[in-house]
Amino acid sequence: MRAVLGLGLITFGLLAAILLARTISLPDFYTTWGIFSGANTAEQHLLFTGDVFFGRAVERWQQRNPQAHPFDHLGELFSSYESVVINFESAIPKRHVPTPDYQFQFSVATSALPTIASYNVTYASIANNHSYDFGLEGFAHTQQALEGAGITPLGHPQQVDKTATEYVSLGNETVAIISLNTVGVSADLDVLQAVLTNAVSTADYSIVNIHWGTEYELLPDAIQQQLVSVFAKTGVDVVIGHHPHVVQPIERVDDTLVFYSLGNTVFDQYFSEEVQRGLMVGFGRQGKAYGVALYPITSVASPHQPQLLSGEQRERQLQLLAEVSDTALQANIEAGFVPLQ
């Protein structure tokens, strides 16, 4: 295919077009909900967060409040899952210098990692546009620091290679997590196709964990939609997106369940309610039925500590999300659980 195209590297947008042409108590709801109630037949496997950044104002807040942590209100939910996967929006350079406000060369101190790991965070996607903020040396140290804290780094910010896929064992079954970044990078056509095909054919379930889209846009852009069609044609089960910093719609394309953007989980952005609302999603099963649980969160009342929504607030947030999402999924979204096909 490369010989026909005359190209070794193409942008993700063009790639898509070519391929297409070819710890606080949980609210009562979360402890009594049927699908992941803690019953013997329920299994909570992988919890995915949105964008997470522990620098700038978040770092200063932690320095002023050393006994507190951004994940404090989420700890019980995190511990109820086998693994938590965060989108780690930063580098961890060997020499940490706190990131000033309004600067975008993100740095987080190595010393922050043990506490993050203590909240059952076992995977961190570094396939994003900030993990390379301190170049190759900074990226290498980011990988080493995460591994040293017991957190497995996922993906690469500038290329698709063997590190893109992580296989997670769930009893007798396997989930492939394919971590990709499309922001400001090119992709090798053959490698991406091989990575997707291999993951789908090797694992029982496949989840694309992808950094994409347009910041602060409430709807997916054309490249997101094109790539979703590629993932659906390849047979990917779930697509989980981040980068826009706001929650975007949910839809099903063929048999692929798509969460275009989970928005922010921990981030020092306060200029609108949209950037202070987020969604976390949990992959698991009840009996033989796999699906994805929805956990709407907010940091409006506590800017550095997101909280799970409950009661009428939770219902309203899921209703608003359902109204802009796939009409066939609206009832599932409002109920807080979307089954796989």
DRENVEXTI-613133 format. One record per atom (N, C-alpha, C, CB): residue in one letter; x, z, y. Coordinates in steps of 0.2 Angstrom, whole numbers, plus 5000, padded with zeros to 4 digits. Atoms other than C-alpha are relative to their C-alpha. Glycine has a CB too. Layout:
<sites>
AXZY
...
</sites>
This chain:
<sites>
M500450004994
M500050005000
M500450005006
M499550065000
R499649994994
R501450045012
R500349935001
R500650044999
A499750074999
A502149865009
A499549965004
A500249974994
V500550044997
V500449785014
V499950025007
V499350024996
L500149984994
L500349895029
L500649995005
L499850085000
G499450014996
G502149875035
G500150075004
G499949955005
L499949934996
L502050065040
L500250054995
L499450025004
G499849955004
G502850215032
G499650065003
G500750025000
L500449954997
L501950335044
L499549985005
L500550055004
I500650024995
I500250325053
I499750065002
I499549964996
T500349944997
T499250445063
T499450014995
T499749995007
F500649985005
F497850545054
F499449965002
F499950075001
G500650044998
G496550445064
G500049934997
G499949995007
L500050075003
L497150275058
L500050014992
L500749975002
L500049985007
L497450355041
L499350004997
L500450064998
A500750005003
A495650395039
A499749945000
A499650055005
A500450075000
A495050225045
A500349964994
A500249975006
I499750045006
I496250145032
I499750024993
I500850005000
L500249975006
L495750255018
L499249994999
L500150074999
L500850015001
L493850235022
L499949924999
L499750025006
A500050075002
A494150045022
A500149994993
A500449965005
R499950005007
R494750095006
R499850074997
R500849994998
T500450045003
T494152535041
T499350035000
T500249994993
I500749974998
I492352545045
I499549974995
I499849975008
S500550025005
S490852535034
S499749935002
S499450054999
L500350064999
L490152365032
L499250015002
L500049954994
P500750004999
P488352335039
P499649994993
P499849945005
D500349995006
D487052365026
D499949934997
D499350035001
F500150075003
F486752175024
F500549984995
F499949955006
Y499550025004
Y488452145017
Y500150044994
Y500750005005
T500049965006
T488352285005
T499549994995
T500250075001
T500650005004
T486652244998
T499849924999
T499450035003
W500250075001
W486652054999
W500149984993
W500549955005
G500050025007
G486251974982
G500649974998
G499449974999
I499450055003
I487651844980
I500650044999
I500149945005
F499349975000
F489151954984
F499850085001
F500549985005
S500249934999
S488352124981
S500550054997
S499350014998
G499549965004
G489752194970
G499750014993
G500050075004
A500350005007
A488652174955
A500549974995
A499349964999
N499550025005
N489552144939
N500149924999
N499850024993
T500050075001
T489151954939
T500249975007
T499349974998
A499750034994
A489751934957
A500750005001
A499650035006
E499350014999
E491451874961
E500249985007
E500449964995
Q499850024993
Q492251874979
Q500749984999
Q499950065005
H499350035001
H493851764978
H500450005006
H499949944996
L499650024994
L494451694994
L499650005006
L500349934999
L500349994993
L494051745012
L500449965005
L499950075002
F499650044995
F494551625025
F499850025007
F499849924999
T500249994993
T494651665044
T500149945004
T500550065002
G499950054995
G494751565059
G500750015003
G499550005006
D499450004997
D496151555072
D500250075001
D500049965006
V499849935000
V497251715072
V500749995004
V500150034993
F499449994996
F498551755086
F500150075002
F500049955006
F499849934998
F499451925088
F500450015006
F500350034994
G499549994995
G500451885103
G499650015007
G500449935001
R500350004993
R500151885122
R499650065001
R499649945002
A500449944998
A498752005127
A499850044994
A499349985003
V500149965006
V498452055109
V500650044999
V499849954994
E499449965001
E500252115107
E500050065005
E500649955001
R500049944995
R500152215123
R499550054999
R499949975008
W500649955002
W498452295118
W500350044994
W499449964998
Q499849965005
Q499252345102
Q500650055002
Q500349954994
Q499549954997
Q500752425111
Q499750055003
Q500549965005
R500349944997
R499552525121
R499650044996
R499649975006
N500449975005
N498552565106
N500350004993
N499349975000
P499650015006
P499752595092
P499650024993
P500750035000
Q500449985006
Q498452675080
Q499549954999
Q499850075002
A500650055001
A497252525082
A500349944997
A499650005006
H499850075002
H497352355074
H499449955001
H500250004993
P500650055000
P496352195077
P499649994994
P500349935002
F500450015006
F495752195059
F499650064998
F500549984994
D500349935002
D495152375059
D499249994998
D500050055006
H500750005002
H493252325059
H499949954995
H499649975007
L500150055005
L493552195046
L500350024993
L500349935002
G499649985005
G494552295034
G499750014993
G500350065001
E500449995007
E493252335021
E499849944997
E499450055002
L500250075003
L492652155020
L500649974997
L499749965006
F499450035003
F494452095018
F500250034993
F500650025005
S499849975006
S494752225004
S499549984994
S500150075001
S500550025005
S493152164995
S500249944997
S499350005003
Y499850075003
Y493951994992
Y500750014996
Y500149955005
E499450005003
E495351954980
E500649985005
E500049954994
S499550034995
S496351864994
S499749985006
S500449944997
V500350024994
V496151835012
V500549955003
V500050065005
V499650054998
V496851675020
V499949995008
V499849934997
I500150004993
I497151675039
I500449935002
I500350065003
N499650064997
N497651525050
N500550045005
N499549955004
F499549964996
F499251605058
F500349955005
F500650024995
E499950054994
E499351515075
E500650035004
E499450005005
S499449984996
S501151565080
S500649994995
S500050075001
A499450005004
A502951555075
A500250075000
A500649965004
I499749935000
I503951715070
I500849985001
I499850034993
P499350015000
P505651675077
P500550064999
P500249985008
K499649945001
K507151785073
K500150055005
K500749974998
R500049964994
R507251845090
R499449995004
R500649985005
H500750004997
H505551885096
H500050025008
H499550054997
V500149994993
V505151875115
V499350005001
V500449965005
P500750004999
P503351925120
P499849945004
P499850065003
T500350064997
T502351765125
T499750025006
T499649964995
P500449994994
P501851775143
P499349975001
P500549985006
D500650034999
D500151745149
D500049925002
D499550045005
Y500150074999
Y499651555150
Y500649964998
Y500050005008
Q499550045003
Q501151505140
Q499849994993
Q500750045000
F500350025006
F500951415124
F500649994995
F499749935001
Q499550005005
Q502651435115
Q499950074997
Q500749995003
F500349945003
F501851565103
F500650044996
F499449994996
S499549965004
S502951705096
S499750074998
S500750025004
V500349945003
V502451855085
V500650034997
V499449994995
A499549965003
A503651995080
A500050014992
A500150075003
T499949995007
T504252005062
T499750074998
T500750004997
S500349935001
S503752195063
S499350005000
S500350045005
A500749995000
A501952155065
A499749984993
A499749955005
L500250035007
L501852075047
L499850054995
L500549964997
P500349955005
P501752235036
P499350025001
P500550055000
T500749984999
T500252295044
T499549954999
T499950035008
I500550065001
I499352125044
I499949994992
I500349935002
A500150015007
A499752115025
A499650064997
A500750004997
S500449945003
S499052295022
S499349995000
S500250065004
Y500750025000
Y497352215026
Y499849954995
Y499849985007
N500150045006
N497452115010
N500149935002
N499350014998
V499850074999
V498051955019
V500649984996
V500250005008
T499550035004
T498951865006
T500249935001
T499750014993
Y499850074999
Y499051685012
Y499949995008
Y499549954996
A500150014993
A499351625030
A500249925000
A500550045004
S499950074999
S499151435034
S500550005006
S499449975001
I499550014995
I500651385045
I500049925001
I500750024999
A500150074999
A500051205045
A499549995006
A499649964994
N500450004994
N499551205063
N500549985006
N499750075002
N499650034995
N500251155080
N500450065004
N499649975005
H499649954997
H501151325084
H500550034996
H499550055003
S499549975004
S502151365069
S500749975001
S499850004993
Y499450044998
Y503451245075
Y500350015007
Y500049934998
D499949994992
D503551315093
D500750025001
D499650065002
F499349994999
F505351375090
F500449964996
F500150084998
G499650055003
G505951225081
G500150014992
G500749995003
L499850005007
L506651205063
L500250074998
L500549954998
E499849935002
E507551375063
E499550055001
E500650025005
G500549954999
G506051465070
G499549994994
G499749995007
F500550015005
F504951385057
F500250034993
F499849924999
A499749985006
A506151425043
A499950085000
A500749984999
H500049934999
H506151605049
H499350034999
H500350035006
T500749995001
T504251605050
T499850014992
T499549955003
Q500150005008
Q504151565031
Q500350064997
Q500349934997
Q499749955004
Q505451685026
Q499750075002
Q500750005003
A500349944997
A504651825037
A499350024996
A499950015007
L500650005004
L502951795029
L500150024993
L499649945001
E499849985007
E503651795012
E500250074999
E500549954997
G499849935000
G504551955015
G499550055001
G500650015005
A500649964999
A502952035020
A499550004994
A499749995006
G500450015005
G502151975004
G499449965001
G499750074998
I500550054998
I501151845013
I500249934998
I499850005007
T499850075002
T501251665005
T499849955006
T499649984994
P500150054995
P501451535019
P499749934997
P500649985004
L500350065002
L500351375017
L500149945004
L499350024999
G500050064996
G500751205022
G500649995005
G499449995004
H499450014995
H501951125035
H499649975006
H500549954997
P500350024994
P501551085053
P500149935002
P500350045006
Q499850064998
Q502350915054
Q500049954994
Q500750005003
Q500050055005
Q502150835037
Q499650024994
Q500849994997
V500349995006
V501250825021
V500550004994
V499349964999
D499550005006
D502350875006
D499750054995
D500750025003
K500249965006
K502250984990
K499850075003
K500650014996
T500249934998
T502051145001
T499250005002
T500450025005
A500650014998
A500351075006
A499550044995
A499849935001
T500549985005
T499451134990
T500350074997
T499949954995
E499949935004
E499351314983
E499550014995
E500050065006
Y500549995005
Y498551344967
Y499950074999
Y500249974993
V500249935001
V497651504965
V499550014994
V499650035007
S500449995007
S497051574948
S499450055001
S500550034995
L500649965000
L495251644947
L499850014993
L499549965004
G500149995007
G495251704929
G500249944996
G499250014999
N499850065004
N495151554918
N500049935004
N499549994994
E500150064996
E494851434933
E500650005006
E499350005003
T499550004995
T496051374947
T499749965006
T500649964997
V500150034994
V495751334965
V500649975004
V499650055005
A499550034996
A496851214975
A499850015007
A500149934998
I500150004993
I497051254993
I500549955003
I500150085003
I499550054997
I497751105003
I500050015007
I499749934998
S499949984993
S498351155020
S500349945004
S500450065001
L499750064996
L498551015033
L499950015007
L499549944998
N500050004993
N498850995051
N500049925003
N500650035003
T500150074997
T498250835061
T500250005007
T499349984999
V499950004993
V498650895078
V500749985003
V499950075003
G499350034998
G500050785086
G500549984995
G500350055004
V499550025005
V500750725070
V499849944996
V500150064995
S500150065004
S500850575058
S500050024993
S500549955002
A500049995007
A500550565040
A500249944996
A499350024998
D499950055004
D501250475026
D499449984995
D500750024995
L500650025003
L499850375018
L500050024993
L499949935001
D500049995007
D500450375000
D500150074998
D500649964997
V499949935002
V500950555000
V499450045001
V500650045005
L500649964999
L499350625007
L499549984995
L499749985007
Q500450025005
Q498350514995
Q500250044993
Q500049934999
A499749975006
A499450584981
A499850074999
A500749994999
V500149935000
V499250764986
V499350014999
V500250035007
L500749995001
L497350754987
L499849984993
L499649965005
T500250025007
T497150664971
T500250054995
T500249934998
N499749965004
N498350774962
N499650075000
N500750015001
A500349945000
A497450934968
A499350004997
A500050025008
V500650015003
V495750874964
V499949994993
V499649945003
S500050015007
S496150814947
S500350064996
S500449944998
T499649945003
T497250974943
T499650065000
T500750015003
A500449944999
A496151114949
A499349994998
A500150035007
D500850005001
D494351164945
D499749995006
D499850074996
Y500350014994
Y493951174963
Y500649995005
Y499650075002
S499550024994
S494851104979
S499750025007
S500249934999
I500249984993
I494751174997
I500649975004
I500050085000
V499650034995
V495551075011
V499950055006
V499849935002
N499949954995
N496151205024
N500349965006
N500350064998
I499750054995
I496451095040
I499950025007
I499649934999
H500049994993
H496951105058
H499949945003
H500750035002
W500250064998
W496050975067
W499550005006
W499749954995
G500650004995
G494750925081
G500350015007
G499650064998
T499950004993
T494650945099
T499950075003
T499649955004
E500149934997
E494851115108
E499450015004
E500650025003
Y500649984996
Y493251195114
Y499449965000
Y500250015008
E500650045001
E492151055109
E499650034994
E500249934998
L500449975004
L490651115100
L499849964994
L499350035003
L500150045006
L490450965089
L500649964998
L499549945003
P499450035003
P491650875078
P500149935003
P499949994992
D499950064997
D492550725085
D500149944994
D500750005003
A500050065004
A492750545077
A500550014994
A500149945004
I499550005005
I494350585068
I499850054994
I500750025003
Q500249955005
Q493650745060
Q499549964995
Q499750065003
Q500550035004
Q492150645054
Q500349944995
Q499549975004
Q499750055004
Q493250505047
Q500450034994
Q500549955004
L499649965005
L494350625038
L499650034994
L500550055003
V500549975005
V492850715030
V499849944995
V499450035004
S500250055005
S492350545022
S500549994995
S499849945004
V499450015005
V494050525015
V500050064995
V500750005004
F500049945004
F493950705008
F499549994995
F500050065004
A500650005004
A492250675001
A500149954994
A499449985004
K499950055005
K492750514992
K500550024995
K500249935004
T499549985004
T494250594985
T499750064995
T500650035003
G500349955005
G493150734977
G500150075002
G500249994994
V499849934997
V493650884988
V499350045000
V500350005007
D500649965000
D492351024986
D499850035006
D500150064995
V500149964994
V492551125002
V500549985005
V500050074999
V499550014995
V493351085019
V499950055005
V499949925003
I500049954995
I493751225031
I500549985006
I500250074996
G499650024995
G494351185048
G500150055006
G499649945004
H499849964994
H495151265063
H500449965005
H500450074998
H499650034994
H495951225080
H499550005006
H500349944998
P500450004994
P494451205092
P499950065003
P499349964998
H500149934997
H494351395095
H499250015001
H500350005006
V500749995000
V492451375094
V499749984993
V499649965006
V500350015006
V491251375079
V499649935001
V499550054998
Q500450075001
Q490651195074
Q499650004994
Q500649945000
P500550005005
P489251135063
P500350004993
P499649945001
I499950005007
I489151145044
I499649944997
I499850074996
E500450055003
E488650995034
E500349984993
E500049935004
R499850035007
R488750915016
R500049935001
R499550034995
V499950075001
V489450745014
V500149984993
V500649985005
D500050015007
D489150684997
D500050074997
D500649954997
D500049935003
D489650834987
D500550055003
D500249994992
T499549964997
T490850904999
T499750045006
T500649955003
L500349964995
L490351055009
L500550015006
L499950074997
V499550014994
V491151045027
V499850065005
V500049935003
F500049964995
F491451185039
F500549985005
F500250084998
Y499550034995
Y492151095054
Y500550045004
Y499649965005
S499549954997
S492851245063
S499750075000
S500149985008
L500249935000
L492751435061
L500150035006
L500450034994
G499949974993
G493251465079
G500550055000
G499350035002
N499549954999
N494251615084
N499850064995
N500150025007
T500049935003
T494551775073
T500350055005
T500250004993
V499649964995
V495851855084
V500449965004
V500550064996
F499650044995
F496451775100
F499850025007
F499749924999
D500149984993
D496651815118
D499749955004
D500750035003
Q500450044996
Q495351705124
Q499350035002
Q499949934997
Y500649964998
Y493951775134
Y499549975005
Y500250075003
F500350034994
F493251645146
F499349974998
F500449945002
S500750025002
S491651605136
S499850044994
S499949934999
E500249975006
E490551685123
E500249964994
E499250015000
E499850045006
E490951535112
E500650014997
E499949925002
V499349995002
V492751575111
V500150074997
V500549995005
Q500049935002
Q492351755107
Q499550014994
Q499850055005
R500449995006
R491151715093
R500449964994
R499349965001
G499650035005
G491851665076
G499650004993
G500750034999
L500350005006
L491451635058
L500550004995
L499649934998
M499550005006
M492351685042
M499649984994
M500350074999
V500450035006
V491851605025
V500450034994
V500049935000
G499749985006
G492051675008
G499849964994
G499750074999
F500150045006
F492251574992
F499950044994
F500649954999
G500149965006
G491551654977
G499449984995
G499950075002
R500550025004
R490251654964
R499550054997
R500249964994
Q500549965003
Q488651734957
Q499849974993
Q499450015004
G500150035006
G488551704938
G500549944999
G499349994999
K499650065000
K489051524936
K500049965006
K499749964994
A500150034994
A488551474953
A500650015005
A499350015003
Y499549994994
Y490051444966
Y499649995006
Y500649964998
G500350024994
G489651444984
G500450045005
G499350035001
V499649974995
V490251505001
V499550045004
V500249945005
A500349954996
A489651665010
A500249995008
A500150074998
L499850004993
L489551665029
L500050065004
L499449955003
Y499949944997
Y490151805040
Y500149995007
Y500650044997
P499950014992
P489751785059
P500350065003
P499449985003
I499749954997
I490851885070
I500049995007
I500850014997
T499950004993
T491051935088
T500550045003
T499350015004
S499549954996
S492352005100
S499850015007
S500749974999
V500350004993
V491252005116
V500150075002
V499349985000
A500049934998
A491152195116
A500650034999
A499450044996
S499449975002
S492852225109
S500549955000
S500050044993
P499650064999
P494052085115
P500549994994
P500349995006
H499550015004
H495452125103
H499850024993
H500650045002
Q500249985006
Q494452185088
Q499349974998
Q500050085000
P500750035002
P493152065081
P499650054995
P500249934996
Q500549965004
Q491652145072
Q499549954997
Q499650055005
L500550035004
L490452085059
L499350015004
L500050024993
L500749994998
L488752045066
L499550024995
L499849935003
S500549985005
S487252125058
S499350005003
S500250074997
G500750004998
G485352135059
G499849945004
G500050065005
E500350054996
E484552035073
E500549955003
E499550025005
Q499550044998
Q486151975080
Q500349964995
Q500650055003
R499850045005
R486751915064
R499549944998
R500250044993
E500550055001
E485151825061
E500049955005
E499350034999
R500050054994
R485151745078
R500649955000
R500050045006
Q499450045000
Q486951685076
Q500049954995
Q500650045000
L500050055006
L486651605059
L499449955002
L499850044994
Q500550054998
Q485051525066
Q500249955005
Q499450045003
L499750054996
L485951445080
L500449954997
L500450045006
L499550055003
L487251375069
L499649964995
L500550054995
A500550045004
A485851315057
A499749945004
A499550044996
E500350054996
E485051225071
E500449945002
E499850035007
V499650054998
V486551115075
V500449974994
V500650025005
S499750035006
S487051085057
S499649964996
S500250074995
D500350045005
D486550985042
D499350024999
D500449994994
T500649975001
T484650995041
T499850024993
T499549955002
A500149985007
A484751005022
A500250074998
A500349954996
L499749935002
L485751165023
L499750055005
L500749995002
Q500249954995
Q484751255037
Q499850064997
Q499549975004
A500349945003
A483851375025
A500650044997
A499549984995
N499449975003
N485551415016
N500450035006
N500449954996
I499649974994
I486451445033
I499750065002
I500149955005
E500349954997
E485151555039
E500050064995
E499249995002
A500049955005
A485151655023
A500750034999
A499849974993
G499349975001
G487051675024
G500449984994
G500050075001
F499750025006
F487551585008
F499949924999
F499950044994
V500150075001
V487851395005
V500349994993
V500349965005
P499750025007
P488051344986
P500349945000
P499450004995
L499750075002
L489151204980
L499549964997
L500750014996
Q500450055004
Q488351054973
Q500050014992
Q500149935002
</sites>
